[in-house]
Amino acid sequence: MTKDGAWVLASASPRRNEILRGLGLHFDIDPCRGPEPPRKPRETPARYVTRLARAKAGGVVARHPDSRVVAADTAVVVDDVIMGKPADRAEAEAMMRKLGGRWHEVLTGLCVTDVVARRTASCCTCSRVHFLRLSAAEISWYLDTGEYRDKAGGYGIQGFASLFIDRIEGCYFNVVGFPVSSFARLCRRLGIPLAGCPRS
């Protein structure tokens, strides 16, 4: 718990949980349970994930009047098309076939709200990821691991899918789902100290 209030993570993601705990932050978990609004016509993926992150934070602030809320939304984007979490193995297979042998973007909208101060800051972080060409056997093996479940784009860079990734441009933690350096910048913008975070 911070001196001025507790942190609340508005996400059930175990990856975000692990990253924040690695920063030494103590926080409660209270995911926003409302349905995600659809992407608006002509809305860019970056604006969309940022809007979702702000909506997720806004969905829980009323329950935590003395806290600081952090929310995020991550999307895998290919040719301006957002690849969400696959509904089943067949959809995950189609995603892996599309990702193989090319670059794609991973976008994370991030929002930090200081509820007491009534201040909010948000941003979008972009990383580029390159997959090796994938054979049908490799895709089948990966799907057998089950790692694709509940992951944007159907893969997790921190797991078995790391075998398929040969290049990254940008923040690794962003690809996992929580861009640490962007989080630090938003906190500095709001005047929230984070012990141990690098200073610019």
C-alpha atoms as an extended CHARMM CRD file, in Angstrom:
* protein
*
       200  EXT
         1         1  MET       CA              0.0000000000        0.0000000000        0.0000000000  PROA      1               0.0000000000
         2         2  THR       CA              1.2550000000        3.4810000000       -0.8160000000  PROA      2               0.0000000000
         3         3  LYS       CA              1.3060000000        6.2660000000        1.7440000000  PROA      3               0.0000000000
         4         4  ASP       CA             -1.5600000000        8.1550000000        0.1060000000  PROA      4               0.0000000000
         5         5  GLY       CA             -3.6850000000        5.1660000000       -0.8810000000  PROA      5               0.0000000000
         6         6  ALA       CA             -3.7660000000        1.6260000000       -2.1460000000  PROA      6               0.0000000000
         7         7  TRP       CA             -3.1650000000        0.5300000000       -5.7190000000  PROA      7               0.0000000000
         8         8  VAL       CA             -5.9510000000       -1.2670000000       -7.5450000000  PROA      8               0.0000000000
         9         9  LEU       CA             -5.3190000000       -3.3110000000      -10.6830000000  PROA      9               0.0000000000
        10        10  ALA       CA             -8.4570000000       -3.2930000000      -12.8220000000  PROA      10              0.0000000000
        11        11  SER       CA             -7.4330000000       -6.5060000000      -14.5830000000  PROA      11              0.0000000000
        12        12  ALA       CA             -7.5380000000      -10.2380000000      -13.9450000000  PROA      12              0.0000000000
        13        13  SER       CA             -4.4450000000      -10.8190000000      -16.1060000000  PROA      13              0.0000000000
        14        14  PRO       CA             -1.8910000000      -12.9940000000      -14.2870000000  PROA      14              0.0000000000
        15        15  ARG       CA              0.8580000000      -11.4710000000      -16.4440000000  PROA      15              0.0000000000
        16        16  ARG       CA              0.0590000000       -7.9210000000      -15.3000000000  PROA      16              0.0000000000
        17        17  ASN       CA             -0.2430000000       -9.1580000000      -11.7360000000  PROA      17              0.0000000000
        18        18  GLU       CA              3.2190000000      -10.7060000000      -11.9200000000  PROA      18              0.0000000000
        19        19  ILE       CA              4.8330000000       -7.6410000000      -13.4960000000  PROA      19              0.0000000000
        20        20  LEU       CA              3.4030000000       -5.2460000000      -10.9080000000  PROA      20              0.0000000000
        21        21  ARG       CA              4.4490000000       -7.5140000000       -8.0520000000  PROA      21              0.0000000000
        22        22  GLY       CA              7.9090000000       -7.5780000000       -9.5670000000  PROA      22              0.0000000000
        23        23  LEU       CA              7.9750000000       -3.7780000000       -9.1660000000  PROA      23              0.0000000000
        24        24  GLY       CA              7.3390000000       -4.1960000000       -5.4420000000  PROA      24              0.0000000000
        25        25  LEU       CA              3.8290000000       -2.7310000000       -5.5720000000  PROA      25              0.0000000000
        26        26  HSD       CA              1.1230000000       -4.0020000000       -3.2530000000  PROA      26              0.0000000000
        27        27  PHE       CA             -2.3180000000       -3.8440000000       -4.8000000000  PROA      27              0.0000000000
        28        28  ASP       CA             -5.8250000000       -5.2170000000       -4.8420000000  PROA      28              0.0000000000
        29        29  ILE       CA             -7.3170000000       -6.8130000000       -7.9490000000  PROA      29              0.0000000000
        30        30  ASP       CA            -10.7330000000       -5.6300000000       -9.0900000000  PROA      30              0.0000000000
        31        31  PRO       CA            -11.3440000000       -6.3030000000      -12.7870000000  PROA      31              0.0000000000
        32        32  CYS       CA            -13.8820000000       -4.2400000000      -14.6680000000  PROA      32              0.0000000000
        33        33  ARG       CA            -16.5930000000       -6.7550000000      -15.5580000000  PROA      33              0.0000000000
        34        34  GLY       CA            -18.5780000000       -4.7560000000      -18.0920000000  PROA      34              0.0000000000
        35        35  PRO       CA            -18.6120000000       -5.6830000000      -21.7830000000  PROA      35              0.0000000000
        36        36  GLU       CA            -15.9510000000       -4.0700000000      -23.9550000000  PROA      36              0.0000000000
        37        37  PRO       CA            -17.3810000000       -1.4180000000      -26.2700000000  PROA      37              0.0000000000
        38        38  PRO       CA            -16.8960000000       -2.0760000000      -29.9840000000  PROA      38              0.0000000000
        39        39  ARG       CA            -14.3650000000       -0.2210000000      -32.0850000000  PROA      39              0.0000000000
        40        40  LYS       CA            -15.8140000000        2.9350000000      -33.6040000000  PROA      40              0.0000000000
        41        41  PRO       CA            -15.7690000000        3.5400000000      -37.3670000000  PROA      41              0.0000000000
        42        42  ARG       CA            -12.3980000000        4.9470000000      -38.4810000000  PROA      42              0.0000000000
        43        43  GLU       CA            -11.0510000000        4.6450000000      -34.9160000000  PROA      43              0.0000000000
        44        44  THR       CA             -7.3990000000        3.6130000000      -34.9830000000  PROA      44              0.0000000000
        45        45  PRO       CA             -6.3380000000        0.5620000000      -32.9760000000  PROA      45              0.0000000000
        46        46  ALA       CA             -4.1770000000        2.8080000000      -30.7850000000  PROA      46              0.0000000000
        47        47  ARG       CA             -7.0710000000        5.0830000000      -29.8990000000  PROA      47              0.0000000000
        48        48  TYR       CA             -9.3080000000        2.0720000000      -29.3440000000  PROA      48              0.0000000000
        49        49  VAL       CA             -7.0730000000        0.2930000000      -26.8070000000  PROA      49              0.0000000000
        50        50  THR       CA             -6.4660000000        3.5810000000      -24.9840000000  PROA      50              0.0000000000
        51        51  ARG       CA            -10.2010000000        4.2150000000      -24.7840000000  PROA      51              0.0000000000
        52        52  LEU       CA            -10.7490000000        0.7020000000      -23.4340000000  PROA      52              0.0000000000
        53        53  ALA       CA             -8.0770000000        1.1700000000      -20.7770000000  PROA      53              0.0000000000
        54        54  ARG       CA             -9.7060000000        4.4120000000      -19.6370000000  PROA      54              0.0000000000
        55        55  ALA       CA            -13.1110000000        2.7230000000      -19.5930000000  PROA      55              0.0000000000
        56        56  LYS       CA            -11.7770000000       -0.1600000000      -17.5070000000  PROA      56              0.0000000000
        57        57  ALA       CA            -10.2710000000        2.2340000000      -14.9850000000  PROA      57              0.0000000000
        58        58  GLY       CA            -13.4370000000        4.3110000000      -14.9130000000  PROA      58              0.0000000000
        59        59  GLY       CA            -15.4890000000        1.1940000000      -14.2890000000  PROA      59              0.0000000000
        60        60  VAL       CA            -13.9260000000        0.5370000000      -10.8850000000  PROA      60              0.0000000000
        61        61  VAL       CA            -12.9200000000        3.9390000000       -9.4590000000  PROA      61              0.0000000000
        62        62  ALA       CA            -16.2420000000        4.4260000000       -7.6570000000  PROA      62              0.0000000000
        63        63  ARG       CA            -15.5170000000        1.3270000000       -5.5710000000  PROA      63              0.0000000000
        64        64  HSD       CA            -12.0860000000        2.6100000000       -4.5140000000  PROA      64              0.0000000000
        65        65  PRO       CA            -12.3590000000        6.2830000000       -3.4750000000  PROA      65              0.0000000000
        66        66  ASP       CA             -8.9970000000        6.3360000000       -1.6670000000  PROA      66              0.0000000000
        67        67  SER       CA             -6.9630000000        4.4740000000       -4.2500000000  PROA      67              0.0000000000
        68        68  ARG       CA             -4.9440000000        4.6850000000       -7.4120000000  PROA      68              0.0000000000
        69        69  VAL       CA             -6.3150000000        2.5950000000      -10.2280000000  PROA      69              0.0000000000
        70        70  VAL       CA             -4.3140000000        1.1670000000      -13.1180000000  PROA      70              0.0000000000
        71        71  ALA       CA             -5.9480000000       -0.4650000000      -16.1310000000  PROA      71              0.0000000000
        72        72  ALA       CA             -4.6780000000       -1.7680000000      -19.4520000000  PROA      72              0.0000000000
        73        73  ASP       CA             -5.8740000000       -3.2660000000      -22.7020000000  PROA      73              0.0000000000
        74        74  THR       CA             -3.5840000000       -5.0990000000      -25.1190000000  PROA      74              0.0000000000
        75        75  ALA       CA             -4.2360000000       -5.9410000000      -28.7590000000  PROA      75              0.0000000000
        76        76  VAL       CA             -2.2960000000       -7.6610000000      -31.5060000000  PROA      76              0.0000000000
        77        77  VAL       CA             -2.6800000000       -5.7870000000      -34.7970000000  PROA      77              0.0000000000
        78        78  VAL       CA             -2.0360000000       -7.0580000000      -38.3280000000  PROA      78              0.0000000000
        79        79  ASP       CA             -2.8170000000       -4.8140000000      -41.3120000000  PROA      79              0.0000000000
        80        80  ASP       CA             -4.8700000000       -2.5190000000      -39.0490000000  PROA      80              0.0000000000
        81        81  VAL       CA             -7.0080000000       -5.4890000000      -37.9900000000  PROA      81              0.0000000000
        82        82  ILE       CA             -7.1920000000       -6.2040000000      -34.2590000000  PROA      82              0.0000000000
        83        83  MET       CA             -6.6640000000       -9.8360000000      -33.3360000000  PROA      83              0.0000000000
        84        84  GLY       CA             -8.3110000000      -10.4450000000      -29.9890000000  PROA      84              0.0000000000
        85        85  LYS       CA             -8.3620000000      -13.5670000000      -27.8570000000  PROA      85              0.0000000000
        86        86  PRO       CA             -9.2010000000      -16.6340000000      -29.9550000000  PROA      86              0.0000000000
        87        87  ALA       CA            -12.5720000000      -18.1840000000      -29.2660000000  PROA      87              0.0000000000
        88        88  ASP       CA            -11.3090000000      -21.7020000000      -29.9800000000  PROA      88              0.0000000000
        89        89  ARG       CA             -8.4370000000      -23.7540000000      -31.3990000000  PROA      89              0.0000000000
        90        90  ALA       CA             -9.5070000000      -23.1840000000      -35.0030000000  PROA      90              0.0000000000
        91        91  GLU       CA             -9.4030000000      -19.4180000000      -34.5980000000  PROA      91              0.0000000000
        92        92  ALA       CA             -6.0470000000      -19.6400000000      -32.8230000000  PROA      92              0.0000000000
        93        93  GLU       CA             -4.6900000000      -21.6960000000      -35.7270000000  PROA      93              0.0000000000
        94        94  ALA       CA             -5.8260000000      -19.0530000000      -38.2220000000  PROA      94              0.0000000000
        95        95  MET       CA             -4.0940000000      -16.3850000000      -36.1360000000  PROA      95              0.0000000000
        96        96  MET       CA             -0.8140000000      -18.2920000000      -36.0070000000  PROA      96              0.0000000000
        97        97  ARG       CA             -0.8840000000      -18.8110000000      -39.7680000000  PROA      97              0.0000000000
        98        98  LYS       CA             -1.3950000000      -15.0860000000      -40.2600000000  PROA      98              0.0000000000
        99        99  LEU       CA              1.4020000000      -14.1450000000      -37.8480000000  PROA      99              0.0000000000
       100       100  GLY       CA              4.0160000000      -16.5310000000      -39.2420000000  PROA      100             0.0000000000
       101       101  GLY       CA              6.8700000000      -15.0630000000      -41.2720000000  PROA      101             0.0000000000
       102       102  ARG       CA              5.9940000000      -11.4070000000      -40.7890000000  PROA      102             0.0000000000
       103       103  TRP       CA              5.8990000000       -8.3880000000      -38.4910000000  PROA      103             0.0000000000
       104       104  HSD       CA              2.9100000000       -7.3910000000      -36.3990000000  PROA      104             0.0000000000
       105       105  GLU       CA              2.2310000000       -4.7350000000      -33.8000000000  PROA      105             0.0000000000
       106       106  VAL       CA              1.3100000000       -5.1430000000      -30.1530000000  PROA      106             0.0000000000
       107       107  LEU       CA             -0.5270000000       -2.1460000000      -28.7160000000  PROA      107             0.0000000000
       108       108  THR       CA             -1.2760000000       -1.5930000000      -25.0450000000  PROA      108             0.0000000000
       109       109  GLY       CA             -3.5250000000        1.1820000000      -23.8530000000  PROA      109             0.0000000000
       110       110  LEU       CA             -2.6270000000        2.1190000000      -20.2930000000  PROA      110             0.0000000000
       111       111  CYS       CA             -4.5260000000        4.3130000000      -17.8300000000  PROA      111             0.0000000000
       112       112  VAL       CA             -3.5850000000        5.4580000000      -14.3330000000  PROA      112             0.0000000000
       113       113  THR       CA             -6.1210000000        7.2900000000      -12.1830000000  PROA      113             0.0000000000
       114       114  ASP       CA             -5.3750000000        8.9870000000       -8.8810000000  PROA      114             0.0000000000
       115       115  VAL       CA             -8.9000000000        8.8230000000       -7.4820000000  PROA      115             0.0000000000
       116       116  VAL       CA             -8.2410000000       11.1410000000       -4.5310000000  PROA      116             0.0000000000
       117       117  ALA       CA             -6.6560000000       13.8340000000       -6.6910000000  PROA      117             0.0000000000
       118       118  ARG       CA             -9.2110000000       13.2500000000       -9.4790000000  PROA      118             0.0000000000
       119       119  ARG       CA             -6.4710000000       13.0820000000      -12.0620000000  PROA      119             0.0000000000
       120       120  THR       CA             -6.0490000000       10.5960000000      -14.9040000000  PROA      120             0.0000000000
       121       121  ALA       CA             -3.2950000000        9.9900000000      -17.4220000000  PROA      121             0.0000000000
       122       122  SER       CA             -3.2890000000        7.5230000000      -20.2870000000  PROA      122             0.0000000000
       123       123  CYS       CA             -1.2000000000        6.5150000000      -23.2740000000  PROA      123             0.0000000000
       124       124  CYS       CA             -0.6860000000        3.8240000000      -25.8890000000  PROA      124             0.0000000000
       125       125  THR       CA              2.5510000000        1.8750000000      -26.2730000000  PROA      125             0.0000000000
       126       126  CYS       CA              3.4740000000        0.1160000000      -29.5010000000  PROA      126             0.0000000000
       127       127  SER       CA              5.9530000000       -2.7320000000      -29.9810000000  PROA      127             0.0000000000
       128       128  ARG       CA              6.7020000000       -4.6000000000      -33.2040000000  PROA      128             0.0000000000
       129       129  VAL       CA              7.2080000000       -8.3520000000      -33.1600000000  PROA      129             0.0000000000
       130       130  HSD       CA              8.5270000000      -10.5880000000      -35.9400000000  PROA      130             0.0000000000
       131       131  PHE       CA              7.5940000000      -14.2670000000      -36.2000000000  PROA      131             0.0000000000
       132       132  LEU       CA              9.6180000000      -16.8930000000      -38.0170000000  PROA      132             0.0000000000
       133       133  ARG       CA              7.8740000000      -18.8030000000      -40.7630000000  PROA      133             0.0000000000
       134       134  LEU       CA              5.8270000000      -21.5420000000      -39.1260000000  PROA      134             0.0000000000
       135       135  SER       CA              5.2320000000      -25.0300000000      -40.4390000000  PROA      135             0.0000000000
       136       136  ALA       CA              1.9220000000      -26.8000000000      -39.9890000000  PROA      136             0.0000000000
       137       137  ALA       CA              3.6170000000      -29.1580000000      -37.5150000000  PROA      137             0.0000000000
       138       138  GLU       CA              4.9350000000      -26.2630000000      -35.4280000000  PROA      138             0.0000000000
       139       139  ILE       CA              1.5350000000      -24.6050000000      -35.3160000000  PROA      139             0.0000000000
       140       140  SER       CA             -0.1240000000      -27.8820000000      -34.3180000000  PROA      140             0.0000000000
       141       141  TRP       CA              2.4510000000      -28.4490000000      -31.5770000000  PROA      141             0.0000000000
       142       142  TYR       CA              1.9210000000      -24.9410000000      -30.2320000000  PROA      142             0.0000000000
       143       143  LEU       CA             -1.8450000000      -25.3100000000      -30.1720000000  PROA      143             0.0000000000
       144       144  ASP       CA             -1.4400000000      -28.5800000000      -28.2830000000  PROA      144             0.0000000000
       145       145  THR       CA              0.2610000000      -26.6610000000      -25.4630000000  PROA      145             0.0000000000
       146       146  GLY       CA             -2.9600000000      -24.6950000000      -24.8930000000  PROA      146             0.0000000000
       147       147  GLU       CA             -0.9740000000      -21.5150000000      -24.3890000000  PROA      147             0.0000000000
       148       148  TYR       CA             -3.0890000000      -19.6220000000      -26.9140000000  PROA      148             0.0000000000
       149       149  ARG       CA             -6.0830000000      -19.5260000000      -24.5750000000  PROA      149             0.0000000000
       150       150  ASP       CA             -6.9990000000      -16.1140000000      -23.1350000000  PROA      150             0.0000000000
       151       151  LYS       CA             -4.1850000000      -14.3230000000      -24.9800000000  PROA      151             0.0000000000
       152       152  ALA       CA             -4.4890000000      -11.5300000000      -27.5200000000  PROA      152             0.0000000000
       153       153  GLY       CA             -3.3560000000      -12.7770000000      -30.8950000000  PROA      153             0.0000000000
       154       154  GLY       CA             -3.3420000000      -16.3370000000      -29.5860000000  PROA      154             0.0000000000
       155       155  TYR       CA              0.2050000000      -16.3650000000      -28.2210000000  PROA      155             0.0000000000
       156       156  GLY       CA              2.2960000000      -15.5220000000      -25.1740000000  PROA      156             0.0000000000
       157       157  ILE       CA              5.7950000000      -14.2010000000      -25.7820000000  PROA      157             0.0000000000
       158       158  GLN       CA              6.9230000000      -15.2700000000      -22.3220000000  PROA      158             0.0000000000
       159       159  GLY       CA              6.0600000000      -18.9130000000      -22.9800000000  PROA      159             0.0000000000
       160       160  PHE       CA              6.3320000000      -21.5000000000      -25.7500000000  PROA      160             0.0000000000
       161       161  ALA       CA              5.7560000000      -18.9030000000      -28.4640000000  PROA      161             0.0000000000
       162       162  SER       CA              9.1650000000      -17.3990000000      -27.6840000000  PROA      162             0.0000000000
       163       163  LEU       CA             10.5720000000      -20.1770000000      -29.8940000000  PROA      163             0.0000000000
       164       164  PHE       CA              8.9530000000      -18.5190000000      -32.8980000000  PROA      164             0.0000000000
       165       165  ILE       CA              9.9940000000      -14.8950000000      -32.2960000000  PROA      165             0.0000000000
       166       166  ASP       CA             13.3140000000      -13.7030000000      -33.6560000000  PROA      166             0.0000000000
       167       167  ARG       CA             13.0070000000       -9.9050000000      -33.4410000000  PROA      167             0.0000000000
       168       168  ILE       CA             11.3150000000       -7.2960000000      -31.2730000000  PROA      168             0.0000000000
       169       169  GLU       CA             11.2870000000       -3.5230000000      -31.6780000000  PROA      169             0.0000000000
       170       170  GLY       CA             10.1620000000       -1.6570000000      -28.5870000000  PROA      170             0.0000000000
       171       171  CYS       CA              9.2260000000       -2.6880000000      -25.0590000000  PROA      171             0.0000000000
       172       172  TYR       CA              9.2250000000       -6.4090000000      -24.2620000000  PROA      172             0.0000000000
       173       173  PHE       CA              6.9240000000       -5.9280000000      -21.2710000000  PROA      173             0.0000000000
       174       174  ASN       CA              4.4210000000       -4.2680000000      -23.5780000000  PROA      174             0.0000000000
       175       175  VAL       CA              4.1930000000       -7.5010000000      -25.5580000000  PROA      175             0.0000000000
       176       176  VAL       CA              3.5320000000       -9.3700000000      -22.3100000000  PROA      176             0.0000000000
       177       177  GLY       CA              0.7180000000       -6.9150000000      -21.6180000000  PROA      177             0.0000000000
       178       178  PHE       CA              2.0260000000       -4.1910000000      -19.3100000000  PROA      178             0.0000000000
       179       179  PRO       CA              4.5790000000       -1.5880000000      -20.5420000000  PROA      179             0.0000000000
       180       180  VAL       CA              6.5150000000       -0.8160000000      -17.3770000000  PROA      180             0.0000000000
       181       181  SER       CA              8.3410000000        2.2580000000      -18.6800000000  PROA      181             0.0000000000
       182       182  SER       CA              5.0590000000        3.8100000000      -19.8720000000  PROA      182             0.0000000000
       183       183  PHE       CA              3.5490000000        3.1200000000      -16.4550000000  PROA      183             0.0000000000
       184       184  ALA       CA              6.4580000000        4.9390000000      -14.8200000000  PROA      184             0.0000000000
       185       185  ARG       CA              6.0310000000        7.9200000000      -17.1410000000  PROA      185             0.0000000000
       186       186  LEU       CA              2.2950000000        8.1860000000      -16.4120000000  PROA      186             0.0000000000
       187       187  CYS       CA              2.9550000000        8.0520000000      -12.6780000000  PROA      187             0.0000000000
       188       188  ARG       CA              5.5590000000       10.8040000000      -12.9470000000  PROA      188             0.0000000000
       189       189  ARG       CA              3.0760000000       12.8800000000      -14.9350000000  PROA      189             0.0000000000
       190       190  LEU       CA              0.5770000000       12.5030000000      -12.0770000000  PROA      190             0.0000000000
       191       191  GLY       CA              3.1830000000       13.1460000000       -9.3730000000  PROA      191             0.0000000000
       192       192  ILE       CA              2.9710000000        9.5930000000       -8.0220000000  PROA      192             0.0000000000
       193       193  PRO       CA              6.3620000000        8.3540000000       -6.7430000000  PROA      193             0.0000000000
       194       194  LEU       CA              7.4440000000        4.8410000000       -7.6170000000  PROA      194             0.0000000000
       195       195  ALA       CA             10.3910000000        3.7120000000       -5.5550000000  PROA      195             0.0000000000
       196       196  GLY       CA             12.9220000000        1.8660000000       -7.6710000000  PROA      196             0.0000000000
       197       197  CYS       CA             11.6400000000        3.0760000000      -11.0410000000  PROA      197             0.0000000000
       198       198  PRO       CA             14.3450000000        4.6000000000      -13.2740000000  PROA      198             0.0000000000
       199       199  ARG       CA             14.4280000000        8.3840000000      -13.5120000000  PROA      199             0.0000000000
       200       200  SER       CA             14.8070000000       10.2200000000      -16.7560000000  PROA      200             0.0000000000
